[in-house]
Each structure stands twice: as structure tokens, then as C-alpha cells.
Amino acid sequence: MEQRFGSLKVTAAQQGLHDITLFVIDWFSAQEMTEGLLTLFIRHTSASLLIQENAAPAARRDLERWMARLAPEAGTY
């Protein structure tokens, strides 16, 4: 079994949900592999990976509003 390793650097101007699909597709396409297992790891302490469909823009807005209520930026933690 072959293995490939790489790093993607994604910067964001503001908090929120950011679609990294194209970054991942570009990296994977450059590997010239047709099948395999892809593992993504995020190093930032206050960020996380979320897998969801993005067919409806309202789905992203709903999730952002829910997260803002769950952990408000001005909360006392």
C-alpha cells in the first residue's frame, strides 16, 4: 500500500465555516491516486473539521447561527 503525506495551509480572514473542499481535491489530484483513505487532521486549538453537504446555503447559515448561540464570542469561559 502506498502512502502520501502533505500539508495544506488555509487562512481565514474571519471566524466562521470555511469550505476547504477545493484545497483537498487539488492536493489529492496531484497525488495521481485513484483510490485510498484520506485522513485530515487540524492543528489549531480552536478550530475543528466538520463534514456536511453544502447544497443549500441556508444549511451553512443555520449551522453558523447555532454555533454562535452555543459558544458566543463574548461569552465568559
WOKAZI-V577888 format. One record per pair of residues at least 4 apart in sequence whose ideal C-beta (glycine too) atoms are under 6 Angstrom apart, sorted by sequence separation. I is the first residue (numbers start at 1). J is the second residue. If there is no record, write none. Layout:
i:I j:J
i:I j:J
This chain:
i:20 j:24
i:58 j:62
i:42 j:47
i:12 j:18
i:42 j:49
i:40 j:49
i:10 j:20
i:8 j:23
i:8 j:27
i:6 j:27
i:4 j:31
i:17 j:60
i:17 j:64
i:16 j:64
